[in-house]
Amino acid sequence: MSIRIGSLTLNSRVYVPPMAGVTDIVFRGIVRTIDKNCLLSTEMVSSKALMARPEARIMDLAKDEHPIGIQIFGHEADVMAQAAQMAEARGADFIDINMGCPVPKITKGKDGCALMKEPDLAKEIVQTVSSAIKIPLTVKFRLGWDDDSRNAVEFGTMLEAAGAKAVTVHGRTRQQLYSGKADWQFIAKVKQALSIPVFGNGDVFEPEDALNLLSITGCDGVAVARGSLGNPWLIPRITKYIDTGILDDPPSEIEKLALAFKHCLGLIQYKGLRVGTNESRRHMIHYTKGISHSAAFRNRLTQITSIDDAVKILSELAKQIAGNSGEEEFLKQAESLQQLAPIWNKAELSQISQKTKQMVQQS
Ligand SMILES: Cc1cc2nc3c(=O)[nH]c(=O)nc-3n(C[C@H](O)[C@H](O)[C@H](O)COP(=O)(O)O)c2cc1C
């Protein structure tokens, strides 16, 4: 079943939505090698910050990661429209506006979920941005600010009328942050009220959860955020399960370790040794979660400062899991990954960001 978001046709019902500090080009590259069709998004990008740094690498997109959106946040309609144009020039397939972020640093400036308390401003933003770009505009929001103001149905209806071509609804209020359970029944009400595609979001960690969410909400697609951390295989497993009812086995523990290593390598290639190792620590925690007797290894992984540290700790863990053959298998996979050409081609990406800079200087 395909989903149409304005002029964009998707061949998957699964979306890996924005996660700040996670869905960078390296993470997305990993997901894309495992699932060719799911919808992807960047991390959220500050529209205001882009005015000073239009070449920001946070909007770097690789050639092979489409379909992909760039998510922007802010509350000034004109600034948002300019930011959306920059994102369009970078090659995004759609622009998503963040109206769901609950973090005080964001909401205190009227950004993110604070816009759910200002529907007139949200409407103006969507109208202004959608008329400034040729690609579709989507919005991601929550059920409302708090339990006394669950306005997601009216809010979604307003967004559709203002020009949004799809929405993603996280089934929690801002007040809940991540506590409690996502309310899929309430997402169903939003879906019923809208005619544009709706992605239901919240608490999908297994393929069965995705199917339940889709059947309870009637949504067109499902957005899977935390469930994909250290577990990008969940995405194709969900697709297969919702399409065919067949539940593929999760990957082997050695495969998980090899992918953890690939992720670390990619982050170092793309962000440099210090930032790359630093950021890879938290990803490796996710990849190794659930592996028995791995706590001590995880502790060591939080302190790595080089690729050699990562290989050493992960290969020791592989040995613990499956003896000498596990270690050999891990090292074989790690070596073949190191020989792969980097998928994050810096020269090409910097050319793209230079083009955006020129475009802004000319405008
Ligand atoms: C680390 C992290 C960063 C996030 N950053 C963003 C963001 O930049 N923009 C956004 O719209 N949502 C963001 N979210 C929210 C997720 O996209 C998603 O709505 C939420 O995690 C609920 O889905 P889940 O239960 O599948 O994780 C973030 C979530 C996490 C865990």
The ligand as an SDF file (V2000), in Angstrom:
LIG
                    3D

 31 33  0  0  0  0  0  0  0  0999 V2000
   16.3330   11.3840   21.6830 C   0  0  0  0  0  0  0  0  0  0  0  0
   15.0540   11.8840   21.0690 C   0  0  0  0  0  0  0  0  0  0  0  0
   15.0830   13.0360   20.3070 C   0  0  0  0  0  0  0  0  0  0  0  0
   13.9010   13.5060   19.7170 C   0  0  0  0  0  0  0  0  0  0  0  0
   13.9610   14.6100   18.9150 N   0  0  0  0  0  0  0  0  0  0  0  0
   12.8580   15.0100   18.2310 C   0  0  0  0  0  0  0  0  0  0  0  0
   12.9280   16.0550   17.2690 C   0  0  0  0  0  0  0  0  0  0  0  0
   14.0060   16.6220   16.9980 O   0  0  0  0  0  0  0  0  0  0  0  0
   11.7740   16.4060   16.6360 N   0  0  0  0  0  0  0  0  0  0  0  0
   10.5720   15.7790   16.8840 C   0  0  0  0  0  0  0  0  0  0  0  0
    9.5620   16.1240   16.2780 O   0  0  0  0  0  0  0  0  0  0  0  0
   10.4950   14.7660   17.7720 N   0  0  0  0  0  0  0  0  0  0  0  0
   11.6110   14.3660   18.4350 C   0  0  0  0  0  0  0  0  0  0  0  0
   11.5330   13.2980   19.2870 N   0  0  0  0  0  0  0  0  0  0  0  0
   10.2510   12.6080   19.4690 C   0  0  0  0  0  0  0  0  0  0  0  0
   10.1410   11.3740   18.5780 C   0  0  0  0  0  0  0  0  0  0  0  0
   10.1790   11.7090   17.1960 O   0  0  0  0  0  0  0  0  0  0  0  0
    8.8290   10.6100   18.8620 C   0  0  0  0  0  0  0  0  0  0  0  0
    7.7560   11.4590   18.6250 O   0  0  0  0  0  0  0  0  0  0  0  0
    8.7480   10.1260   20.3150 C   0  0  0  0  0  0  0  0  0  0  0  0
    9.9790    9.5680   20.7380 O   0  0  0  0  0  0  0  0  0  0  0  0
    7.6340    9.0900   20.4820 C   0  0  0  0  0  0  0  0  0  0  0  0
    7.8310    7.9960   19.6310 O   0  0  0  0  0  0  0  0  0  0  0  0
    8.4640    6.5980   20.1300 P   0  0  0  0  0  0  0  0  0  0  0  0
    7.6070    6.1030   21.2480 O   0  0  0  0  0  0  0  0  0  0  0  0
    8.4320    5.7360   18.9020 O   0  0  0  0  0  0  0  0  0  0  0  0
    9.8520    6.8970   20.6220 O   0  0  0  0  0  0  0  0  0  0  0  0
   12.6840   12.8240   19.9000 C   0  0  0  0  0  0  0  0  0  0  0  0
   12.6750   11.6820   20.6890 C   0  0  0  0  0  0  0  0  0  0  0  0
   13.8360   11.1990   21.2640 C   0  0  0  0  0  0  0  0  0  0  0  0
   13.7900    9.9430   22.0930 C   0  0  0  0  0  0  0  0  0  0  0  0
  1  2  1  0
  2  3  1  0
  2 30  2  0
  3  4  2  0
  4  5  1  0
  4 28  1  0
  5  6  2  0
  6  7  1  0
  6 13  1  0
  7  8  2  0
  7  9  1  0
  9 10  1  0
 10 11  2  0
 10 12  1  0
 12 13  2  0
 13 14  1  0
 14 15  1  0
 14 28  1  0
 15 16  1  0
 16 17  1  0
 16 18  1  0
 18 19  1  0
 18 20  1  0
 20 21  1  0
 20 22  1  0
 22 23  1  0
 23 24  1  0
 24 25  2  0
 24 26  1  0
 24 27  1  0
 28 29  2  0
 29 30  1  0
 30 31  1  0
M  END
$$$$
